[in-house]
Amino acid sequence: DFLKLVPSDAAAAATMRVPAEQFLEEMIVKMDKDDRQVLNDAFASTGVYRDLRDLIDELGVSLLPRVGFVFRKNVEDVGLKRQYSHTVANVSPVPQIAWEFWVRGRANKPIEEFLKPLGASSGNVPVVREFLQPQIPGTGELATVLFGNYFVVGNSGPLIKDMFNGFYRVQGRKPILDNQDMQGFYEELPNILNGFGYVRGSAFAKVLQD
């Protein structure tokens, strides 16, 4: 199912068995100090969380011990800029990135609480929510969607929308699983994996060039 959420133009993707909260804690530790403070301030401003670690503690109980990520070259979000005169204060070659988490059964109440400050949901229709923060490097935003047993968070609304649309094969989007070169590779995969990584050379090279 992970490959159904990777858009066909992704530069790379990986997934692994690991406690989600441990993975998130390691991400925080590895972040640039100033970038970490920007995110801490953003979540503190919601009035719901003290900082990133407080958020992780809340979400951890809802997540299964597996994570995935997808990234591709960053391009300007023209729609967001047109609608909100959105600017990116911290111009950076950081790619568009999305982290995928699997929800533990129906234990998604902490996730729904997290999503409330980012905008109301439209009934039972999954909505990609975009939270503008110009100081976030490269994209100036956070984006997220909760649908089915998947919870996706990233720094790019367009990437997450393409993941969502590719999963359902709508609006002309397809997952990387539909690519011809992936089909043969996919058939050789064992039924059970502890980890999986995929790099699409031509697209990955463009990210490295940036």
N, C-alpha and C positions, 0 to 999 in steps of 0.2 A: 504493500500500500504506500510505502514511503515514496517510491518512484512515481506514483500517480500525482504526487504533490510537487514534483520537481518540473518546472517549466522547460520546454524544449530548448530555450536559448540560455539555460543556466551555464555558468562557467565551471562550477564544481558543486558537488553535494556529498554529504557523508551522514551516516547514522551509526549509533553505537548503543550498547547496553551499559547504562551507567545511571546511578541515582540522579534524577533531574536537579535536585537542590544542590548536590555536590558540584555538578557541572556549572551551575549558575554562580556558585560561590567562587569557583576557580576563575570564571570570567571576570568577576568583580576584582579579584586580586590582580589579574593581569592587565586590567584597564589602565590607561593613562590617568594620573591623579586628577587632572583638571576635567577630563571627560567624565570620570566617575562622579565628581562633584556636581557637574551639570545634571546628570541623571538623578542624583540624590535630591537636588533642589527641585527638579521637575516633579518627582513623586511626592516630596514633602509638601509641595504647593497644592496638591489635591486635598489635603487635610485628612486623608485616609491612612497614609503610611508615613513613618518617620524617615525612612531612607530605602535604598535598594534591598538591604538585608532583611528589613522588616517585611518587604513585599515577598521575598523568597520564602521566608518562614511561613507566610500565609498561604502561598500557592503550593508549597511542597507537598502538602497532604493530598492534593488533588491529582498529582502527576505520577504516572508509571515510570519505572526505572529505565527509560530509554529516551534519547534525544536525537534530533537530526538538524542539519543546517544546509542552507542553499545560498549560493551567492553568484552574482553576475556583475558585469561592468555597470557603474553608476551613470545614469543619464538624467538630465534635469527633468523634474516633474512639472511639465508645462501647465497641466491642468490645475495643479495646486497653486502654482505661482499666479496664474490668471485669476483664480477665484479669490485668493486671499492676499495678493501682492506679497507672497511668501518669499523671503530671502534666506540664504544660508550664510550665516556669519562666519562659520569655520570651514572655508573651502578646503577640500581634502580629497585625495584619490581613493578614499575608503569606498569599497564596492557596496552595492546593494546587498544586504544580508537579511536572511530570515532564519529564525530558530523554530523548530517544530517540536511540540511536546504532545504526548498522548495522555488523555484524561482518564483517570481511574474510575471506570464505570460511570455513574451519574454524579460523582462527587465534584461537581463543577461550581458550587456556590461561591467559594473564594475567588474563582476566576471571574464569575459574573460581577462580584463586588469590585474587582480590579477594573473591569471594563466600564462600570457606571460613570466614572468621572470623564471617560473619553468619549461619551456620547450615548444617547439612548438607542436601544435596539428597536428594529421595526418588527414587532411581534416575533414570530418564529423564524423569520428570514435572517440568515446570517449576514452581518454587516461588517465590512472592513472599516475599522475606525482609525482615523489619522489624528495624531496629537502633535501639534506644531511646536518645535523648540529649536529656534535658529542656531543655537550653540552646538547642537548635535553634529559631529563632523560629517561632511560630505552631502548629507541629505536634509538636515534640519528638521527631521520628524521621526516620530515613532508610529508604528502602525501595527494593528493586531486584528485577528479574527478567531472566533470560536465556532466550530461547526462539527457536528457529529462527535467523534472522540478525538478531535484534533484541536489543538490550541497553538496558534502561530503568532509569533512576535518578531518584528523586524524594524529596520530603519527606512523602509520604503513601502509606501502604499501601492505603487504600481507593481512591485514584485509580488506582494502578497495577493493582490487581485489576480495576477497572472497565474499564481499557484492555485488559487481557488477555482478560477475559470478553467484551467487546464485539467484539474481533477474531475470536473463535470463535463469537460470537452464542450464548452459553450463560448460564444463570442469569438470564435475562430482560434481559440487557444487549445493547445494539446500538451500533454505531459511528455517528458523525455522518454518515457516508456514506449511511446509510439514511434520514436526514431528508429530507423532501420538498423543502424549499428548497435543500438541498445538491445534490440530483440534477441539477436543471437547470444549476446552476453548474458542476458537475463535468463535464458533457457538453461544455462550452465550453472546457475547459482544453486547451492544447496537449500533445503527447505528451512534450515535454522542457521542464523548467523549471529555472531556477537558484535560484528562491525562490518561496515560496507563503505567504500569510498569510490567516487567517480569524478574524473577530471575530463573536461571537453577541451582538448588542446588549443584550438584556434581561439575560443572565447577566453580561456584562461590566460593566454598570451597577452590579450588586450588589457586584462586587469593588471598583469605584471608590468606592462608598458606604462600604465598610469603611475 
